[in-house]
């Protein structure tokens, strides 16, 4: 619940800023418009990356840190060039074991992480996202607070394509207690329509 309360101020600030942007009659050409033309509200993206799990180890007990291949799919709806909501879906492609805060070992198999994210462009084509989600896996599910930072590189033309390196941080928790965390670095290929 504590992590959910971190998201509420972000959503409040976003809604106030969005209302101010709607009322503005300032007609600047945004860099996305230079690359793609007028605002395209929908964006889908495929992600390829690696997740770093500091409290994980493989079944041979050979390492305390793991780098796990990850694929993902994102859908975003952009209200304006600065604000969006979206769904983030990641799948970790490896089995591993984590060590909980109590020292217990917990096996993780092909973990799916889904999150409902709010996005804001805080600088030219730099996007920050935050939102609650869930980590689902056959042994045990956890709540997730996911934060990400991305830099979009539009591919010039009317097609609406982009290449986006991204970095995300996920806090996995059960109730009020943090269980473990993960950092993911990846590249996304996106399409706006």
C-alpha positions in Angstrom: 0.0 0.0 0.0 2.9 2.3 0.8 4.2 2.0 -2.8 0.7 2.8 -4.2 0.7 6.1 -2.3 3.9 7.0 -4.1 2.0 6.9 -7.4 -0.9 9.0 -6.4 1.0 12.4 -6.2 2.5 11.7 -9.6 -0.9 11.1 -11.1 -2.3 14.3 -9.4 0.6 16.4 -10.7 0.2 14.9 -14.2 -3.5 15.7 -14.3 -2.9 19.3 -13.2 -0.2 19.8 -15.8 -2.3 18.2 -18.5 -5.2 20.6 -17.7 -2.8 23.5 -18.0 -1.5 22.3 -21.3 -5.0 22.0 -22.8 -5.7 25.5 -21.8 -2.5 26.8 -23.4 -2.9 28.4 -26.9 0.8 28.3 -27.4 1.4 26.5 -30.8 5.0 25.3 -30.7 6.1 22.5 -33.0 7.2 19.6 -30.9 10.2 17.5 -32.0 7.9 14.5 -32.5 5.9 16.6 -35.0 9.1 17.4 -36.8 9.8 13.7 -37.2 6.3 12.2 -37.6 3.9 15.0 -38.4 1.0 15.7 -36.1 0.3 14.0 -32.8 -0.3 10.2 -33.0 -2.1 9.1 -29.9 -1.2 5.4 -29.9 2.2 3.8 -29.6 3.2 0.1 -29.4 6.7 -1.1 -28.8 8.7 -4.3 -28.6 11.4 -4.4 -26.0 14.6 -6.5 -25.8 16.7 -6.2 -22.7 18.4 -7.7 -19.7 17.3 -7.6 -16.1 19.8 -7.4 -13.3 18.6 -9.2 -10.1 21.0 -8.4 -7.2 19.5 -10.9 -4.8 19.3 -13.8 -7.2 21.3 -16.9 -7.9 21.0 -19.8 -10.3 20.2 -23.4 -9.3 24.0 -24.2 -9.0 24.4 -21.6 -6.2 27.3 -20.2 -8.3 26.5 -16.5 -8.2 24.6 -14.0 -6.1 23.8 -11.6 -9.0 22.0 -12.6 -12.2 21.5 -11.0 -15.6 18.3 -12.3 -17.1 17.2 -11.9 -20.8 13.9 -10.1 -21.0 11.4 -9.4 -23.7 8.5 -6.9 -23.5 5.5 -5.3 -25.2 4.3 -1.8 -24.4 1.1 0.0 -25.3 0.8 3.8 -24.7 -1.9 6.3 -25.2 -0.6 9.9 -25.5 -3.1 12.6 -24.5 -0.6 15.2 -25.8 3.1 15.3 -26.7 3.9 15.4 -23.0 1.5 13.0 -21.1 0.5 9.4 -21.6 -0.8 6.3 -19.8 0.2 2.8 -20.9 0.6 -0.9 -20.2 4.0 -2.4 -19.7 4.4 -6.1 -20.1 7.8 -7.9 -19.6 8.7 -11.6 -19.6 11.9 -12.8 -18.0 13.3 -15.8 -20.0 15.2 -17.6 -17.4 14.6 -19.6 -14.2 16.4 -18.4 -11.0 16.2 -18.3 -7.2 16.0 -15.2 -5.1 16.9 -14.7 -1.5 14.2 -12.9 0.5 14.9 -10.5 3.3 14.4 -13.3 5.8 17.1 -15.4 4.1 14.6 -17.8 2.5 15.1 -19.0 -1.0 12.3 -18.6 -3.5 12.4 -20.1 -7.1 11.2 -17.9 -9.9 10.2 -19.4 -13.3 9.6 -17.3 -16.4 8.3 -14.3 -14.5 5.7 -12.0 -16.1 5.6 -8.4 -14.9 2.7 -6.2 -15.9 2.3 -2.6 -14.9 -0.1 0.3 -15.5 2.1 3.3 -16.1 1.8 7.1 -16.2 4.3 8.8 -18.5 5.5 12.4 -18.6 8.0 13.9 -21.0 10.2 16.0 -18.6 12.8 17.1 -21.2 13.1 17.0 -25.0 12.1 13.4 -25.9 13.1 12.1 -22.4 10.2 10.3 -20.8 9.7 9.3 -17.1 7.2 6.6 -16.2 5.9 5.2 -12.9 3.1 2.9 -12.0 1.8 -0.1 -10.0 1.8 -3.6 -11.3 2.0 -7.3 -10.5 4.7 -9.9 -10.9 3.1 -13.3 -11.8 4.8 -16.6 -11.6 3.7 -20.1 -10.7 5.3 -20.3 -7.2 4.4 -16.9 -5.8 3.1 -13.5 -7.0 4.2 -10.1 -5.9 3.1 -6.5 -6.2 5.4 -4.2 -8.2 6.2 -0.5 -8.3 7.8 0.2 -11.6 9.7 3.3 -12.6 11.3 3.9 -16.0 13.3 6.5 -17.9 13.4 6.4 -21.7 15.0 8.5 -24.5 13.1 8.4 -27.7 15.0 8.7 -31.1 12.4 9.2 -33.8 13.2 7.8 -37.2 12.6 10.7 -39.6 9.6 10.1 -41.9 5.8 9.8 -41.8 5.9 6.2 -40.6 6.0 7.1 -36.8 8.8 4.7 -36.0 11.3 5.2 -33.1 14.2 3.5 -31.3 14.1 3.9 -27.6 16.8 2.9 -25.0 15.2 2.5 -21.6 16.1 1.8 -18.0 13.6 0.6 -15.4 13.7 -0.1 -11.7 11.2 -2.5 -10.2 10.5 -2.9 -6.5 8.8 -6.3 -5.8 6.8 -6.4 -2.5 4.4 -8.6 -0.6 2.0 -6.5 1.7 4.1 -3.7 3.2 7.4 -5.6 2.9 9.9 -5.2 0.1 11.0 -8.7 -1.1 13.5 -7.9 -3.8 14.2 -5.5 -6.7 15.4 -5.6 -10.3 16.9 -3.2 -12.8 16.2 -3.7 -16.5 18.1 -2.1 -19.4 16.8 -2.6 -22.9 16.0 -1.2 -26.4 12.5 -0.8 -27.8 11.4 -0.4 -31.4 8.2 1.6 -31.3 5.5 2.6 -33.8 3.0 5.5 -33.4 -0.3 5.5 -35.1 
